[in-house]
Amino acid sequence: MIYVNQHIEIEFKNTLTKQQYENLLEAFSVQPSQIHRQTNHYFDTPEQHLKKLSSALRIREMDDMIECTLKEKRGQHQHLETTDIISPVDAQNMLACTEINSPSVKARLQQFNVSLADLYCFGTLTTDRVEIPYEGGLLVFDHSFYLQCDDYEVEYETNDETFGKKVFEQFLHKYNIEPQPAQKKIVRFMTALNNQKG
């Protein structure tokens, strides 16, 4: 059953060089006012319960709202997202590991027998994002920075995987971008974290 605050996310992602990213901003005449900063705080248990379920839990702070989202992998390009809008106090409590006041996400986690008391924030990633309507979907240019790293990517979000794949491949070809599928942000963060520890 999919609730009102759940939806299937279909997206295609490709890594960019800094130069490719800057070229796209220029090609689409992106103005500074179109670039919006968002901050992702990632959660799991010490036993990495969510990672083992191919899922990810985050709080995303944006200009005008804060979301708590659980993402569950459904396919190579598909995720089931469960999202609640939460207050700044709710976010602070969750970051402090004192309380989770995100009802839909909490209920979903309980279905998986995830110990809510064991959840903690293991890291934060910040992204400067541009969103542009494109060919019936949404084109996203991201510059992310975390753990002394920064990287660039383009995403295309769509409602139809077959159509979206074709549009994205044509987009990459048009702008001379070599197909190089990007990993999820949380995976890139974890890789950098493990490298730092190592």
TORFIMAR-908693 format. One record per residue: x negated, y negated, z negated of N, C-alpha, C in turn; residue number from 1. Coordinates in nm, 3 decimals. Example, Ala and Ser with C-alpha at 12.3 -4.5 7.8 and 13.67 -1.06 7.14 Angstrom:
BEGIN
PT     n_x     n_y     n_z    ca_x    ca_y    ca_z     c_x     c_y     c_z   k
PT  -1.319   0.569  -0.780  -1.230   0.450  -0.780  -1.320   0.330  -0.780   1
PT  -1.285   0.225  -0.708  -1.367   0.106  -0.714  -1.290  -0.003  -0.787   2
//
This chain:
BEGIN
PT     n_x     n_y     n_z    ca_x    ca_y    ca_z     c_x     c_y     c_z   k
PT  -0.084   0.119   0.000   0.000   0.000   0.000  -0.088  -0.125   0.000   1
PT  -0.059  -0.219   0.089  -0.134  -0.344   0.094  -0.047  -0.456   0.039   2
PT  -0.096  -0.522  -0.064  -0.021  -0.629  -0.130  -0.040  -0.761  -0.055   3
PT   0.036  -0.862  -0.097   0.032  -0.993  -0.032  -0.110  -1.050  -0.035   4
PT  -0.180  -1.029  -0.146  -0.314  -1.085  -0.159  -0.422  -0.985  -0.116   5
PT  -0.383  -0.892  -0.029  -0.479  -0.802   0.033  -0.470  -0.817   0.184   6
PT  -0.583  -0.807   0.251  -0.581  -0.804   0.397  -0.702  -0.728   0.447   7
PT  -0.690  -0.679   0.570  -0.800  -0.611   0.635  -0.884  -0.716   0.708   8
PT  -1.010  -0.725   0.671  -1.102  -0.817   0.736  -1.176  -0.742   0.846   9
PT  -1.170  -0.797   0.967  -1.244  -0.740   1.080  -1.344  -0.846   1.125  10
PT  -1.472  -0.816   1.114  -1.572  -0.915   1.151  -1.694  -0.850   1.215  11
PT  -1.758  -0.927   1.300  -1.882  -0.887   1.364  -1.988  -0.988   1.322  12
PT  -2.108  -0.937   1.290  -2.213  -1.023   1.237  -2.342  -1.000   1.314  13
PT  -2.416  -1.108   1.337  -2.545  -1.097   1.404  -2.644  -1.194   1.340  14
PT  -2.767  -1.146   1.321  -2.869  -1.234   1.264  -2.911  -1.338   1.366  15
PT  -2.953  -1.453   1.316  -3.003  -1.562   1.399  -3.139  -1.607   1.348  16
PT  -3.219  -1.661   1.437  -3.338  -1.732   1.393  -3.294  -1.874   1.356  17
PT  -3.382  -1.946   1.288  -3.350  -2.085   1.253  -3.324  -2.166   1.380  18
PT  -3.404  -2.142   1.484  -3.388  -2.217   1.609  -3.255  -2.184   1.675  19
PT  -3.216  -2.057   1.677  -3.087  -2.019   1.736  -2.972  -2.084   1.660  20
PT  -2.983  -2.084   1.528  -2.880  -2.148   1.444  -2.868  -2.296   1.478  21
PT  -2.980  -2.363   1.486  -2.978  -2.508   1.517  -2.927  -2.533   1.658  22
PT  -2.959  -2.444   1.751  -2.909  -2.457   1.889  -2.757  -2.444   1.893  23
PT  -2.701  -2.353   1.812  -2.556  -2.335   1.809  -2.487  -2.457   1.747  24
PT  -2.546  -2.512   1.642  -2.488  -2.633   1.583  -2.482  -2.745   1.687  25
PT  -2.586  -2.753   1.767  -2.590  -2.857   1.871  -2.491  -2.825   1.983  26
PT  -2.486  -2.698   2.026  -2.397  -2.658   2.136  -2.251  -2.683   2.102  27
PT  -2.215  -2.666   1.974  -2.076  -2.686   1.932  -2.053  -2.823   1.868  28
PT  -2.151  -2.911   1.884  -2.141  -3.050   1.834  -2.097  -3.055   1.687  29
PT  -2.158  -2.970   1.606  -2.122  -2.963   1.464  -2.171  -3.088   1.390  30
PT  -2.079  -3.151   1.320  -2.112  -3.269   1.240  -2.142  -3.228   1.096  31
PT  -2.223  -3.307   1.024  -2.254  -3.274   0.884  -2.130  -3.251   0.799  32
PT  -2.021  -3.322   0.829  -1.899  -3.308   0.750  -1.832  -3.172   0.770  33
PT  -1.872  -3.099   0.876  -1.814  -2.967   0.903  -1.887  -2.856   0.828  34
PT  -1.999  -2.887   0.766  -2.078  -2.787   0.694  -2.036  -2.788   0.548  35
PT  -1.983  -2.677   0.502  -1.932  -2.668   0.365  -2.012  -2.565   0.285  36
PT  -2.048  -2.603   0.165  -2.128  -2.514   0.080  -2.037  -2.425  -0.003  37
PT  -2.073  -2.299  -0.013  -2.003  -2.206  -0.100  -2.106  -2.121  -0.174  38
PT  -2.070  -2.083  -0.296  -2.161  -2.007  -0.379  -2.098  -1.875  -0.417  39
PT  -2.167  -1.765  -0.389  -2.118  -1.631  -0.421  -2.192  -1.576  -0.542  40
PT  -2.116  -1.531  -0.642  -2.171  -1.462  -0.758  -2.131  -1.315  -0.747  41
PT  -2.228  -1.225  -0.748  -2.202  -1.082  -0.726  -2.202  -1.004  -0.857  42
PT  -2.111  -0.906  -0.865  -2.092  -0.827  -0.986  -2.101  -0.677  -0.956  43
PT  -2.148  -0.603  -1.056  -2.142  -0.458  -1.054  -2.167  -0.410  -1.196  44
PT  -2.163  -0.280  -1.216  -2.198  -0.223  -1.347  -2.347  -0.186  -1.342  45
PT  -2.409  -0.163  -1.456  -2.549  -0.121  -1.456  -2.572   0.007  -1.376  46
PT  -2.468   0.092  -1.367  -2.479   0.217  -1.290  -2.445   0.197  -1.142  47
PT  -2.419   0.070  -1.104  -2.384   0.036  -0.965  -2.262   0.114  -0.916  48
PT  -2.160   0.116  -1.000  -2.037   0.187  -0.971  -1.976   0.140  -0.838  49
PT  -1.970   0.008  -0.818  -1.907  -0.045  -0.698  -1.989  -0.015  -0.573  50
PT  -2.120  -0.027  -0.584  -2.206   0.004  -0.469  -2.185   0.148  -0.425  51
PT  -2.173   0.239  -0.520  -2.152   0.380  -0.487  -2.018   0.403  -0.420  52
PT  -1.923   0.311  -0.441  -1.791   0.320  -0.377  -1.788   0.243  -0.245  53
PT  -1.907   0.195  -0.200  -1.916   0.110  -0.079  -1.825  -0.012  -0.093  54
PT  -1.823  -0.067  -0.214  -1.741  -0.184  -0.243  -1.829  -0.295  -0.301  55
PT  -1.773  -0.416  -0.306  -1.846  -0.530  -0.360  -1.749  -0.625  -0.427  56
PT  -1.791  -0.679  -0.540  -1.708  -0.773  -0.616  -1.782  -0.906  -0.625  57
PT  -1.711  -1.015  -0.595  -1.775  -1.146  -0.601  -1.677  -1.252  -0.648  58
PT  -1.732  -1.358  -0.704  -1.661  -1.485  -0.722  -1.720  -1.579  -0.619  59
PT  -1.634  -1.647  -0.544  -1.681  -1.745  -0.445  -1.631  -1.883  -0.485  60
PT  -1.724  -1.972  -0.511  -1.692  -2.112  -0.543  -1.700  -2.194  -0.416  61
PT  -1.590  -2.262  -0.381  -1.585  -2.349  -0.264  -1.551  -2.491  -0.308  62
PT  -1.539  -2.580  -0.210  -1.513  -2.721  -0.243  -1.389  -2.740  -0.328  63
PT  -1.282  -2.669  -0.289  -1.152  -2.698  -0.350  -1.088  -2.580  -0.422  64
PT  -1.158  -2.465  -0.429  -1.099  -2.350  -0.498  -1.206  -2.248  -0.533  65
PT  -1.166  -2.155  -0.620  -1.254  -2.044  -0.657  -1.177  -1.915  -0.635  66
PT  -1.239  -1.821  -0.565  -1.175  -1.693  -0.537  -1.252  -1.580  -0.604  67
PT  -1.177  -1.479  -0.649  -1.237  -1.354  -0.694  -1.193  -1.248  -0.593  68
PT  -1.289  -1.181  -0.531  -1.258  -1.088  -0.422  -1.328  -0.953  -0.441  69
PT  -1.252  -0.848  -0.422  -1.306  -0.712  -0.415  -1.300  -0.668  -0.270  70
PT  -1.414  -0.629  -0.214  -1.420  -0.582  -0.076  -1.448  -0.433  -0.075  71
PT  -1.364  -0.358  -0.002  -1.380  -0.213   0.010  -1.401  -0.177   0.157  72
PT  -1.507  -0.106   0.185  -1.538  -0.071   0.323  -1.435   0.024   0.380  73
PT  -1.385  -0.008   0.500  -1.285   0.075   0.567  -1.335   0.127   0.702  74
PT  -1.444   0.072   0.750  -1.500   0.112   0.878  -1.623   0.027   0.904  75
PT  -1.687   0.049   1.019  -1.811  -0.023   1.049  -1.791  -0.174   1.046  76
PT  -1.675  -0.219   1.096  -1.651  -0.363   1.103  -1.528  -0.405   1.021  77
PT  -1.477  -0.315   0.937  -1.354  -0.345   0.864  -1.372  -0.328   0.713  78
PT  -1.312  -0.423   0.639  -1.308  -0.415   0.493  -1.167  -0.450   0.445  79
PT  -1.125  -0.384   0.339  -1.002  -0.423   0.271  -1.042  -0.523   0.163  80
PT  -0.984  -0.643   0.169  -1.015  -0.746   0.070  -0.896  -0.768  -0.022  81
PT  -0.921  -0.765  -0.151  -0.821  -0.802  -0.251  -0.871  -0.928  -0.318  82
PT  -0.789  -1.034  -0.314  -0.835  -1.166  -0.359  -0.735  -1.234  -0.450  83
PT  -0.786  -1.294  -0.557  -0.707  -1.382  -0.643  -0.774  -1.519  -0.646  84
PT  -0.693  -1.624  -0.648  -0.744  -1.758  -0.676  -0.754  -1.770  -0.828  85
PT  -0.870  -1.809  -0.878  -0.888  -1.819  -1.022  -0.931  -1.960  -1.061  86
PT  -0.918  -1.990  -1.189  -0.952  -2.124  -1.239  -1.102  -2.131  -1.272  87
PT  -1.156  -2.252  -1.287  -1.297  -2.265  -1.328  -1.323  -2.196  -1.462  88
PT  -1.227  -2.202  -1.554  -1.245  -2.135  -1.684  -1.250  -1.985  -1.666  89
PT  -1.161  -1.931  -1.580  -1.162  -1.787  -1.552  -1.297  -1.745  -1.494  90
PT  -1.350  -1.827  -1.404  -1.480  -1.797  -1.342  -1.591  -1.798  -1.447  91
PT  -1.589  -1.897  -1.534  -1.691  -1.907  -1.639  -1.684  -1.786  -1.732  92
PT  -1.563  -1.745  -1.767  -1.547  -1.629  -1.855  -1.600  -1.501  -1.789  93
PT  -1.573  -1.489  -1.660  -1.619  -1.370  -1.589  -1.772  -1.371  -1.578  94
PT  -1.829  -1.487  -1.551  -1.975  -1.497  -1.541  -2.041  -1.470  -1.676  95
PT  -1.970  -1.506  -1.783  -2.022  -1.484  -1.918  -1.991  -1.343  -1.969  96
PT  -1.925  -1.263  -1.885  -1.890  -1.124  -1.919  -1.796  -1.115  -2.039  97
PT  -1.709  -1.214  -2.055  -1.618  -1.210  -2.169  -1.477  -1.167  -2.130  98
PT  -1.435  -1.196  -2.005  -1.297  -1.164  -1.966  -1.284  -1.167  -1.815  99
PT  -1.199  -1.078  -1.762  -1.167  -1.081  -1.619  -1.019  -1.116  -1.604 100
PT  -0.992  -1.239  -1.564  -0.854  -1.282  -1.546  -0.827  -1.300  -1.397 101
PT  -0.833  -1.186  -1.326  -0.806  -1.181  -1.183  -0.716  -1.059  -1.163 102
PT  -0.585  -1.077  -1.181  -0.493  -0.963  -1.195  -0.496  -0.859  -1.084 103
PT  -0.495  -0.902  -0.958  -0.493  -0.805  -0.847  -0.624  -0.729  -0.838 104
PT  -0.735  -0.802  -0.854  -0.866  -0.739  -0.849  -0.883  -0.645  -0.968 105
PT  -0.840  -0.690  -1.084  -0.852  -0.609  -1.206  -0.775  -0.476  -1.191 106
PT  -0.654  -0.485  -1.137  -0.572  -0.365  -1.118  -0.638  -0.269  -1.020 107
PT  -0.697  -0.324  -0.916  -0.764  -0.240  -0.816  -0.887  -0.171  -0.877 108
PT  -0.963  -0.244  -0.956  -1.081  -0.186  -1.021  -1.041  -0.074  -1.116 109
PT  -0.929  -0.093  -1.185  -0.884   0.009  -1.279  -0.842   0.137  -1.206 110
PT  -0.792   0.121  -1.084  -0.757   0.240  -1.004  -0.881   0.324  -0.974 111
PT  -0.996   0.259  -0.966  -1.122   0.328  -0.938  -1.195   0.368  -1.066 112
PT  -1.130   0.345  -1.180  -1.192   0.378  -1.309  -1.325   0.305  -1.331 113
PT  -1.333   0.183  -1.281  -1.451   0.100  -1.305  -1.438   0.040  -1.445 114
PT  -1.542   0.055  -1.525  -1.540   0.000  -1.661  -1.554  -0.152  -1.654 115
PT  -1.444  -0.222  -1.679  -1.445  -0.368  -1.670  -1.542  -0.429  -1.771 116
PT  -1.557  -0.364  -1.885  -1.646  -0.415  -1.989  -1.793  -0.409  -1.947 117
PT  -1.822  -0.324  -1.849  -1.962  -0.308  -1.806  -2.000  -0.398  -1.689 118
PT  -1.900  -0.467  -1.632  -1.930  -0.554  -1.519  -2.015  -0.674  -1.562 119
PT  -2.112  -0.706  -1.481  -2.194  -0.825  -1.510  -2.237  -0.888  -1.377 120
PT  -2.273  -1.015  -1.381  -2.319  -1.086  -1.261  -2.468  -1.059  -1.245 121
PT  -2.505  -0.997  -1.132  -2.646  -0.963  -1.112  -2.716  -1.059  -1.017 122
PT  -2.641  -1.156  -0.961  -2.710  -1.251  -0.875  -2.617  -1.348  -0.806 123
PT  -2.677  -1.452  -0.749  -2.602  -1.559  -0.685  -2.666  -1.593  -0.551 124
PT  -2.582  -1.613  -0.451  -2.625  -1.650  -0.316  -2.544  -1.770  -0.270 125
PT  -2.611  -1.870  -0.214  -2.544  -1.991  -0.168  -2.547  -1.997  -0.015 126
PT  -2.437  -2.037   0.044  -2.426  -2.044   0.190  -2.372  -2.180   0.234 127
PT  -2.437  -2.239   0.334  -2.382  -2.354   0.404  -2.312  -2.299   0.527 128
PT  -2.181  -2.319   0.534  -2.097  -2.252   0.634  -2.026  -2.350   0.727 129
PT  -2.020  -2.312   0.853  -1.942  -2.384   0.954  -1.841  -2.286   1.012 130
PT  -1.713  -2.325   1.019  -1.609  -2.240   1.076  -1.546  -2.310   1.195 131
PT  -1.539  -2.238   1.308  -1.488  -2.296   1.432  -1.391  -2.198   1.499 132
PT  -1.268  -2.239   1.526  -1.177  -2.151   1.601  -1.238  -2.118   1.737 133
PT  -1.229  -1.988   1.777  -1.295  -1.948   1.900  -1.227  -1.824   1.958 134
PT  -1.175  -1.837   2.077  -1.117  -1.723   2.152  -1.019  -1.642   2.067 135
PT  -0.931  -1.711   1.998  -0.828  -1.643   1.920  -0.874  -1.592   1.785 136
PT  -1.000  -1.616   1.752  -1.053  -1.573   1.622  -1.124  -1.689   1.554 137
PT  -1.219  -1.655   1.468  -1.292  -1.758   1.395  -1.441  -1.731   1.405 138
PT  -1.513  -1.830   1.455  -1.658  -1.823   1.467  -1.719  -1.889   1.343 139
PT  -1.818  -1.823   1.284  -1.878  -1.874   1.160  -2.030  -1.879   1.175 140
PT  -2.087  -1.996   1.145  -2.233  -2.010   1.141  -2.273  -2.024   0.995 141
PT  -2.363  -1.938   0.950  -2.403  -1.937   0.808  -2.554  -1.955   0.792 142
PT  -2.589  -2.041   0.699  -2.728  -2.052   0.652  -2.723  -2.019   0.503 143
PT  -2.783  -1.908   0.464  -2.776  -1.863   0.325  -2.914  -1.870   0.260 144
PT  -2.915  -1.901   0.130  -3.042  -1.904   0.057  -3.025  -1.844  -0.081 145
PT  -3.129  -1.768  -0.121  -3.122  -1.687  -0.243  -3.262  -1.631  -0.272 146
PT  -3.301  -1.627  -0.398  -3.427  -1.563  -0.441  -3.546  -1.604  -0.355 147
PT  -3.562  -1.732  -0.331  -3.671  -1.786  -0.249  -3.666  -1.736  -0.104 148
PT  -3.550  -1.688  -0.062  -3.531  -1.646   0.078  -3.426  -1.737   0.141 149
PT  -3.430  -1.748   0.272  -3.315  -1.804   0.341  -3.304  -1.735   0.477 150
PT  -3.179  -1.724   0.525  -3.157  -1.658   0.652  -3.036  -1.720   0.723 151
PT  -3.019  -1.679   0.847  -2.916  -1.737   0.932  -2.839  -1.625   1.002 152
PT  -2.709  -1.648   1.024  -2.628  -1.547   1.093  -2.508  -1.613   1.158 153
PT  -2.451  -1.542   1.254  -2.324  -1.582   1.314  -2.227  -1.468   1.290 154
PT  -2.102  -1.503   1.257  -1.997  -1.404   1.238  -1.881  -1.438   1.330 155
PT  -1.809  -1.335   1.370  -1.684  -1.357   1.442  -1.575  -1.276   1.375 156
PT  -1.473  -1.343   1.325  -1.362  -1.278   1.256  -1.243  -1.271   1.351 157
PT  -1.178  -1.155   1.355  -1.072  -1.132   1.453  -0.965  -1.040   1.394 158
PT  -0.851  -1.035   1.459  -0.744  -0.944   1.416  -0.743  -0.814   1.495 159
PT  -0.826  -0.806   1.599  -0.827  -0.690   1.687  -0.972  -0.648   1.709 160
PT  -1.010  -0.531   1.660  -1.151  -0.491   1.665  -1.202  -0.475   1.808 161
PT  -1.123  -0.412   1.895  -1.167  -0.389   2.033  -1.186  -0.520   2.107 162
PT  -1.087  -0.608   2.097  -1.094  -0.739   2.162  -1.208  -0.821   2.101 163
PT  -1.218  -0.820   1.968  -1.320  -0.898   1.900  -1.461  -0.856   1.938 164
PT  -1.481  -0.725   1.952  -1.613  -0.674   1.992  -1.653  -0.728   2.128 165
PT  -1.557  -0.730   2.221  -1.584  -0.781   2.355  -1.616  -0.930   2.352 166
PT  -1.536  -1.008   2.278  -1.558  -1.152   2.268  -1.695  -1.181   2.208 167
PT  -1.730  -1.107   2.102  -1.857  -1.132   2.033  -1.976  -1.098   2.123 168
PT  -1.966  -0.988   2.194  -2.075  -0.949   2.286  -2.092  -1.055   2.395 169
PT  -1.981  -1.108   2.447  -1.989  -1.212   2.549  -2.048  -1.341   2.492 170
PT  -2.013  -1.371   2.367  -2.067  -1.490   2.300  -2.219  -1.479   2.288 171
PT  -2.268  -1.365   2.240  -2.412  -1.346   2.223  -2.484  -1.359   2.356 172
PT  -2.425  -1.301   2.460  -2.486  -1.307   2.593  -2.490  -1.452   2.644 173
PT  -2.381  -1.523   2.626  -2.372  -1.662   2.674  -2.479  -1.750   2.612 174
PT  -2.508  -1.728   2.483  -2.603  -1.814   2.414  -2.742  -1.748   2.398 175
PT  -2.766  -1.644   2.480  -2.897  -1.579   2.486  -2.946  -1.533   2.348 176
PT  -2.856  -1.470   2.275  -2.890  -1.419   2.142  -2.898  -1.267   2.150 177
PT  -3.012  -1.214   2.113  -3.030  -1.069   2.116  -2.940  -1.001   2.013 178
PT  -2.864  -0.900   2.053  -2.779  -0.829   1.956  -2.864  -0.769   1.844 179
PT  -2.837  -0.813   1.723  -2.909  -0.764   1.606  -2.814  -0.771   1.488 180
PT  -2.730  -0.667   1.472  -2.627  -0.671   1.367  -2.685  -0.707   1.231 181
PT  -2.618  -0.801   1.163  -2.664  -0.846   1.031  -2.602  -0.758   0.923 182
PT  -2.678  -0.731   0.819  -2.624  -0.662   0.703  -2.536  -0.758   0.624 183
PT  -2.450  -0.703   0.539  -2.367  -0.788   0.452  -2.458  -0.870   0.362 184
PT  -2.409  -0.986   0.322  -2.490  -1.074   0.238  -2.534  -1.006   0.109 185
PT  -2.443  -0.930   0.048  -2.476  -0.865  -0.078  -2.589  -0.763  -0.058 186
PT  -2.594  -0.699   0.058  -2.700  -0.602   0.086  -2.833  -0.675   0.103 187
PT  -2.830  -0.788   0.173  -2.953  -0.866   0.191  -3.003  -0.919   0.057 188
PT  -2.909  -0.960  -0.027  -2.947  -1.009  -0.160  -3.012  -0.897  -0.240 189
PT  -2.951  -0.780  -0.241  -3.004  -0.667  -0.317  -3.142  -0.624  -0.267 190
PT  -3.161  -0.629  -0.136  -3.292  -0.595  -0.079  -3.398  -0.692  -0.129 191
PT  -3.364  -0.822  -0.128  -3.459  -0.923  -0.176  -3.485  -0.906  -0.326 192
PT  -3.379  -0.873  -0.400  -3.394  -0.854  -0.545  -3.485  -0.735  -0.575 193
PT  -3.464  -0.625  -0.504  -3.547  -0.506  -0.525  -3.692  -0.532  -0.484 194
PT  -3.712  -0.608  -0.376  -3.848  -0.642  -0.333  -3.918  -0.728  -0.437 195
PT  -3.838  -0.819  -0.497  -3.894  -0.906  -0.600  -3.935  -0.826  -0.723 196
PT  -3.852  -0.729  -0.760  -3.883  -0.645  -0.875  -4.004  -0.556  -0.845 197
PT  -4.012  -0.510  -0.718  -4.122  -0.421  -0.681  -4.254  -0.492  -0.674 198
//
